[in-house]
């Protein structure tokens, strides 16, 4: 006797179904409907869709690169021609977002600064002719190195310990870093340079790299690093001893400022106190600030947000120092930011203008423009006596197109000690 079909079906894991049952009844009785083969096939398809082999990846990237080069050729100079890569680091695609922002802004940067020759000659009459000769960055570095070489080996620090001498290996490393920075265009910087702000003798080591030979791009990267990693006092020293003379050297030689140095000044404003004490105020106090230098630095001030306390302190210092012509540009730029200034700063600016009443020299147009800006922005913050003193000043020094506007602003505005305008 043969085995029953029921037993065969049980061995195969199936359910005994009578042949007479309809298909619908069979489906209802067998509720677990599984399609294992289809699921496996779909899974294999998904895996195939997400996987791209190495050869195809190279072809895709190569085509993308060729298309990008074609687009750049059609619309202008290619990125690789404008900023060639070096062996110092990766390609432009692997650099930081900050460098990409620099590249975007470089296309918008106007290298040609229009300077009025009449204004330039007028400002030269107010420069300090007996001022000491301007020191270049190379002069400052040689002076610092000479000072270090002439130090006595037993010189003691404040803690009573002998000043350590730099290891010869450290000196050789940073001389090599200096050679790299003298050729730097883009890419990553040496790690030895990035850790420099954290070293106790960073200033002494910095001079070993010969900053006067750095490229403008290296100076910008150095400013980024030192601005981010030094406190305000130490950043001020870097700005005053390294960045400030380099900027003046570049303007004096090329009659304009390199874009990377321009961005370095802008980056330095992230430490506003250090920027004012290390760059702006020394520029005003030098007595030799040219109109071109004042216009370039003033444009950076106008495009950057600066806290009111730092700007107020800078206004107070500039208003109290001796006038040299370029001060008018910085005063007008800071006054145009429309800060709510303390009365002490406003009084100092008023006195700054009033003291010219006995000056017999012909004042430049920039001086009249700064006075007009001050009257427009702070006319209602002036006391009545201050307005009367400024009106007397206008009788001594007048400009055909500007003085009537200044007088109108003062006469038709309220004073801080009275609600009635002077014209009434």
Protein Blocks (a to p, Z undefined) as FASTA:
>chain_A
ZZdfklmmmmnopacddfkbcfklmmmmmmbccdfklmmmmmmmmmmmmpccfklmmmmm
mmmmmmmmmmmmmnoccfklmmccdfkbccfklmcfklmmmmmmmmmpcfbdcddfklmm
mmmmmpcfkbccdddfklmmmmmmmmmmmpcfkbccfkopacddddfklmmmmmmmmmmm
mmgfbdcddfklmmmmmpmklmmmmmmnopmlpcfklmmmmmmmmmmmpcfklmmmmmmm
mmmmmmmmmmmmnopacfklmmmmmmmmmmmmlmmmmmmmmmmmnopacfklmmmmmmmm
mmpccdfklmmmmmmmmmmmccehjmmmmmmmmmmnopacdfklmmmmmmmmmmmmmpmb
dcdfklmmmmmmmmmmmmmmpcfklmmmmmmmmmmpccfklmmmmmmmmmmcccfkbcbd
fkZZ
